[in-house]
Amino acid sequence: MAKQYETVIGLEVHVELAAKTKIFCSCSTAFGGVPNTHTCPVCTGMPGSLPVLNKQVVEYAMAVGLATNCSIHQYSKFDRKNYFYPDNPQNYQISQLYLPICYEGGVEIETAAGKKTIGIHEIHMEEDAGKLIHDEWEDCTLVDYNRSGVPLIEIVSEPDMRSAEEVIAYLDKLGLIIRYLGASDCKLQEGSMRADVNLSVREAGTEKLGTRTEMKNLNSFKAITHAIEGERIRQIELLEEGKAVIQETRRWDDNKEYSYAMRSKEDAQDYRYFPDPDLVPIIISDEWIQQIRDRQPELRTEKLVRYRKEFDIPEYDAQIITESKKLADLFEEATAICKKPKKVSNWIMGETLRLLKERGMEPEEIKVSAGNLAKLIELTEAGTINGSVAKTVFEIMFQENMDPEQYAEEKGLKTVHDEGALRTTIEAVLAENPQSAADYKGGKEKALGFLVGQTMKAMKGKANPGAVNQMLKELLQ
Amino acid sequence: MANIISDETIEYVGILAKLELSEEEKQQAKKDMGSILDYIDKLNELDTAGAEPMSHVFPVNNVFREDVVVNGDDRENMLKNAPEQKDGAYKVPKTVEN
């Protein structure tokens, strides 16, 4: 019988923090600037320049650490990691090796197999590197240092994951927590969240870890899943052939869907870490930790528990709404005004999600305010506008946010509650469609729908469909 | 000299530092590094039991900046430091992988 193997996976997750400035200088972190327009002597590694730590970065790192159940090293400092590469103008990256800011935490994930805690070994602060662009014309490399010095945290997990499914669940959970904290937007595709996968295999039932490889350049859940599967098979095949797995860094090629070894022996990695003498230690008081703790928003897990208690909405709706803090805030604020959680939830689950998908937008880009959404619901409930008009109005509010009542008034979209006018219109519709009237009387229920449609059209959509229905039935008796 | 630096060590340090040393320079570097280590060994003569490891020479901590953008676009000046430039970027030998 073939041997059974277990896959052991640990992740190193880099997250770009949402700070406005770089970690050690006052240059902007804005994405997509013209190359090298966000640089200064510090982030281009000029001799004699001095780094000064961004306080916001420390606070974001602490916030993420606390939200992932980590302890905080109250005495923390920076070290230099030495390596030569043009993306790194100082020839060293400022990072934290010996006393990282957060340590020993973990998050709970849920997969088809049930709940499980993934340990977090540590979280440290560091700086990002510049961007290298290959120049096709001259066969040289162009360097853009706008990203050099952008603040990152690296979240190092314990080797607690056993499958791609668990890896995805863990990344999802981290992303959700960090987005709620506002510490980063955590987008894999755009590189604000990057995951390196450390993977080894061992015979099922054995304790000793196998030799691991590290895979880089995984920028989608699909790439992560495929890379894990490919690497697992590659390592098992090596072991089955009696060969050894070599500890190495491998780069995933998304187009070719395979990974290859990145570095050769000539540039052996020896980072020669040592304390950065330009940066003084960080001492974190109990009061400071408490301040950060007090500022933490309600996180998704707690929110879900509260929704179950407070709002009568389906569990599935609660799950989807709380996946985005923006949607959750919109839901809670609109509900607080109109006191109709189910209606608010329906607008979010229906039209809002549909428009987001259709327009390829993120929830953060929604313009409609909670107040105007609540107002729209009240107008619909009161019969001031009908359901289909409400949808039309919402589509505009979604991106422009205006007062729905004023808009309906200006555009003449309010439902006409004039019974006399409705009666006259219906009589005219019946006179124009004698066949349909006869069909309905003859037992064809469907004919009524057609007559309602004709009446709504004649009323330019401003009638109350319920009232139309009722009056049609009356007049057809 | 108590500390003897091997040829392999000099070779390795040379690779890490991206230096190509002549035979003469290698011999000189071996001698220099050996005597530096001898000098450092003197510290081992001190009794440091009970002394806290020092992580910084200054008795200063928590030097922070507020998160406010102060620096503007100074590309033109910054690029004056580049050995070569092209299209507003630093031009270096081909290093992109693949």
Interface residues (C-beta under 8 A of the other chain):
Chain A: A19 K20 T21 C25 S26 C27 S28 V34 P35 N36 T37 H38 T39 C40 P41 T44 M46 V52 L53 N54 K55 Q56 V57 V58 K77 N82 F84 Y85 P86 L99 L132 I133 H134 D135 E138 D139 C140 T141 L142 V143 D144 Y145 R251 D253 M262 E266 D267 A268 D270 R272 P275 P277 L279 V280 P281 I282 I283
Chain B: I15 L16 K18 S55 H56 V57 F58 V60 N61 N62 V63 F64 R65 E66 D67 V68 V69 V70 N71 D73 D74 R75 M78 L79 N81 K86 D87 G88 A89 Y90 K91 V92 P93 K94 T95 V96 E97 N98
